[in-house]
Amino acid sequence: EVQLQASGGGLVQAGGSLRLSCAASGFTFIDWMIGWFRQAPGKEREGVSCIATSDGSTYYADSVKGRFTISSDNAKNTVYLQMNSLKPEDTAVYYCAAPVSTHSRTLEILPRGFWGQGTQVTVSS
């Protein structure tokens, strides 16, 4: 059974940092790209970042480039999203998902992909 366990959300002031974790199980970790999405109230879900755990290649949405860093620890089957210089507009529920693709130039979950439960990130001004 595929499981994606997201954690690390919280409340932080603007300019602060948080690190999200996504612990994966039930599949061969290096076979899939793993990504982070977010959804703010009243907005569509947005692809934020992803990593190819096989070679470490990454993707970032323009809205987070230079502020967020995605990484993986293949020994722990865990993907991290380090979020720095947080802004109030980063407030959202963040989800990890796999497998994902950037084939369409935006981050998408593949058909029959899996979602983790969300973790709330709130950035106060």
N, C-alpha and C positions, 0 to 999 in steps of 0.2 A: 504494500500500500504506500503510495506516494504521500509524503507529508512535508509541508513547508511551514516552519514555525518561526514567525517574525516576532521580534522583541526589540526593546530599546527606545521606544517613543517616550514622550514626556512633554513637560512645559518648560520653555526656555525663553529668555529675553532675546530680542532682536540683536544680532551680532554674535550670539552664542553658538554652541556646537552640540550636536548629538551624534551618536553612532548607533545605527540600526544593525541588527543581526538577523540572518535568515538561516536557520538550521534545517538541512535537507536530509531526507531519508527515503528509502524505497526505490531508488534508481541509481544507476551508475553516475556519480557526480560529474565526471568530466565529459559525459556524453551530451549534456544539454547546456545551452546558454540560460543563465538565470538572471532575472530582471527585477527591478523595483518600479512600481507604479504608485500613483497617488490620486486621491480624489478628495477635492474640497467640497464643502456644502454647496449644492446648486450648480456644480460644474461637472463636466465629463471627466472620466478617468484619464489620466495623463501618464504616458510612459516616461520615466525619469532617467533610468540608467540600466545597463546590463553588462554582463561579463561572460566571455567564453572561458569557462573554467579549464578548458584543455590547453589554451595558450595565453590566457590573460588579456586578450584584446577586449577593449571596452567601448561603450557608447554612452554619450550623455545628451540629454535634451539641452537645447540652447539656454533654457531658463536656469539651469543649474551648473553649466560649464564654469570651471574655475573655482567653484565653491564646494561641490560634492566630489567624493572619490569613492569608487567602488573597488572592492578587492575580494579575494577568496582565500580561504585556508582549506586546501584540498584534503589535508590530513583530518580536518574536523568536519568536512562536508558543510562548511558554513561560508556564506557570502555576507560581506559587511558593506554598509553604506555610511561613510563618514560625511557628515553634513556640517560645514563650517559657514560662518557669516550668514547665519539664518535670517530670513526676512519674514515679516508677517504673512506675506503671500505664499510662503512655504507651508503654512498651516494646512493640514490635510490628514486623512487616514492613509497610511503607507502600506502597500501590499507587496510581498514578493511573489513571484510566479515563475513557472518553468514548464516546458521549454518555451523560449521566446525567440523572436527574430527581429532583425532590422532590415530585412530584405526590401521592404517597402519604403525604406529611409525613415520610418518612424518605428518606435518600439511596439511590438504587438505580441500577444500571447498566441501560440500556435493552437490550431484546433485540437481539442481534447487535452489541452494543457491544464495545469493545476495552479490553484491560488492558495496562498497561505492566508491565515486570518490577518486582519489589519492591525496596525499599531498606530495610535493617535500621536501626531506631532502638532503641538500648539506653540506658536511663536508670538509672544506678546510685544507690542510696540513700546 
